[in-house]
Amino acid sequence: MAEYDRRNQSYGASGHHNTISKETALQAFNTIIQLHFEKTLEKKRAVDNQKKELWKLFHLFFLFLALIFVAQSQSPRLQCRHCWVPIGLISLGHLIFYVSVAQTLRCINGFKYQRRCHKLTLGLATERLRQLKIRLSSGGALEDIAEDLEIHYQEPPDSYFGKFKRNWAIHFGFLMVTYGFMVSSSVVLLCF
């Protein structure tokens, strides 16, 4: 162990371990760019899959509401005093739908946020690679730009979250309008 430490100290003292070759730097940037590009595509596919699931939920929800509506309009036995049954079923259906949509939107928003982070990091890495190539082609030394070789994971500003809040508000508003329509139509069908 002592022999390893002495070799390591003498290696560090000569200053050779801090030197990065031009090819190594270019390869590192290309690897970072490739990684974040693949992650961006992966998150896009995940968002697309979650959106498909969301549409399936909407279809099932509207099918459920249509069945309730048809059952109310076709049933001669339901009267105004039985109004609580379809309203209870509608309320339960809306609650289950809200929880399902909330979970799916949470996943979609998480994937979108991660995708945005990867896109920002990809953009920064691409810009740094372009700057590195320009400096190296103009005869600049790699030691002069050592601080530019480090790429930190980028995150969007806090204002980016406003987009997610709007999506939540739109879905919640839609759910409330649908709930109000279904409850009022149940009352009208059964009581008037």
C-alpha positions in Angstrom: 0.0 0.0 0.0 2.8 2.4 0.8 4.4 1.7 -2.6 1.2 2.6 -4.3 1.0 5.9 -2.4 4.5 6.8 -3.3 3.9 6.0 -7.0 0.7 8.0 -6.9 2.4 11.0 -5.2 5.3 11.0 -7.7 2.8 10.7 -10.6 0.8 13.6 -9.2 3.9 15.7 -8.6 4.9 15.4 -12.3 1.5 16.9 -13.3 0.7 14.3 -15.9 -2.5 12.9 -14.4 -4.3 16.2 -14.7 -3.6 16.5 -18.5 -6.5 15.4 -20.6 -6.0 14.6 -24.3 -8.0 16.4 -26.9 -9.5 13.1 -28.1 -10.5 12.1 -24.5 -12.3 15.5 -24.0 -14.1 15.2 -27.3 -15.1 11.6 -26.6 -16.4 12.6 -23.1 -18.5 15.4 -24.6 -19.9 13.1 -27.2 -20.7 10.4 -24.6 -22.5 13.0 -22.5 -24.5 14.3 -25.5 -25.4 10.7 -26.6 -26.5 9.8 -23.0 -28.8 12.9 -22.6 -30.2 12.5 -26.1 -31.1 8.9 -25.4 -32.6 9.9 -22.0 -34.6 12.6 -23.7 -36.1 10.1 -26.2 -36.7 7.6 -23.4 -38.7 10.3 -21.4 -40.7 11.3 -24.5 -41.7 7.6 -25.0 -42.7 7.4 -21.3 -44.8 10.6 -21.6 -46.5 9.2 -24.8 -47.3 5.9 -23.0 -48.8 7.8 -20.1 -50.9 10.0 -22.4 -52.2 6.8 -24.0 -53.2 5.6 -20.5 -54.9 8.9 -19.8 -57.0 8.6 -23.0 -58.0 5.1 -22.0 -59.1 6.4 -18.6 -61.1 9.1 -20.3 -62.8 6.6 -22.6 -63.7 4.3 -19.7 -65.0 7.2 -17.7 -67.2 8.4 -20.5 -68.4 4.9 -21.1 -69.3 4.6 -17.4 -71.2 8.0 -17.5 -73.0 7.0 -20.7 -74.1 3.7 -19.0 -75.4 5.6 -16.0 -77.2 8.1 -18.2 -78.8 5.4 -20.4 -79.8 3.4 -17.3 -81.5 6.4 -15.8 -83.4 7.4 -19.0 -84.6 3.8 -19.7 -85.5 2.7 -16.2 -89.3 3.1 -15.5 -88.7 2.1 -11.8 -86.4 4.9 -10.8 -88.2 7.9 -9.4 -87.2 11.2 -7.8 -86.8 9.6 -4.3 -84.2 7.2 -5.8 -82.1 10.1 -7.1 -79.3 9.5 -4.6 -78.4 6.1 -6.2 -77.3 7.4 -9.5 -75.8 10.5 -7.9 -73.8 8.3 -5.5 -72.6 6.2 -8.4 -71.6 9.3 -10.4 -69.8 10.7 -7.3 -67.9 7.4 -6.8 -67.0 7.2 -10.5 -65.8 10.8 -10.5 -63.7 10.2 -7.3 -62.1 7.1 -8.8 -61.5 8.9 -12.1 -59.9 11.9 -10.3 -57.5 9.7 -8.4 -56.5 7.8 -11.5 -56.0 11.0 -13.5 -54.1 12.6 -10.7 -51.7 9.7 -10.6 -51.3 9.6 -14.4 -50.8 13.4 -14.5 -48.2 13.1 -11.7 -46.3 10.6 -13.8 -46.6 12.7 -17.0 -45.4 15.8 -15.2 -42.5 14.0 -13.7 -41.4 12.6 -17.0 -41.8 16.0 -18.7 -39.7 17.6 -16.0 -36.9 15.0 -16.3 -37.1 15.3 -20.1 -36.7 19.1 -19.8 -33.7 18.6 -17.5 -32.0 16.3 -20.0 -32.8 18.7 -22.9 -31.2 21.6 -21.0 -28.1 19.5 -20.2 -27.9 18.2 -23.8 -28.0 21.8 -25.0 -25.3 22.9 -22.6 -23.1 20.0 -23.5 -23.6 20.6 -27.3 -22.7 24.3 -26.9 -19.6 23.4 -24.8 -18.5 20.9 -27.4 -18.9 23.5 -30.2 -16.9 26.0 -28.1 -14.2 23.4 -27.5 -13.9 22.5 -31.1 -13.6 26.2 -32.1 -10.9 26.8 -29.4 -8.9 23.7 -30.3 -9.1 24.5 -34.1 -7.8 28.0 -33.4 -4.8 26.5 -31.6 -6.0 27.0 -28.0 -4.6 24.7 -25.3 -6.9 22.3 -23.5 -5.6 23.5 -20.1 -7.0 27.0 -20.8 -10.5 25.6 -21.0 -10.4 23.0 -18.2 -13.3 24.6 -16.3 -15.5 24.3 -19.5 -15.0 20.5 -19.5 -17.4 20.0 -16.6 -21.1 19.6 -17.4 -23.5 19.9 -14.5 -27.1 18.5 -14.6 -29.3 21.4 -15.6 -32.8 22.1 -14.2 -35.4 24.5 -15.5 -36.4 27.6 -13.6 -39.2 27.5 -11.0 -41.6 29.2 -13.5 -41.5 25.9 -15.5 -43.8 24.4 -12.8 -46.6 26.9 -13.7 -47.3 24.8 -16.8 -48.0 21.7 -14.6 -50.4 23.7 -12.4 -52.3 24.9 -15.4 -52.8 21.2 -16.5 -54.1 20.3 -13.1 -56.5 23.2 -13.1 -57.8 22.3 -16.6 -58.4 18.7 -15.6 -60.0 19.5 -12.3 -62.2 22.2 -13.9 -63.3 19.6 -16.6 -64.1 17.1 -13.9 -66.2 19.6 -11.9 -68.1 20.7 -15.0 -68.8 17.0 -15.9 -69.9 16.2 -12.4 -72.2 19.2 -12.3 -73.7 18.3 -15.6 -74.3 14.6 -14.7 -75.8 15.4 -11.3 -78.2 18.0 -12.8 -79.2 15.7 -15.6 -79.9 12.9 -13.1 -82.2 15.2 -11.1 -83.9 16.5 -14.3 -84.4 12.9 -15.7 -85.7 11.5 -12.5 -87.7 14.4 -10.9 -89.2 16.3 -13.9 
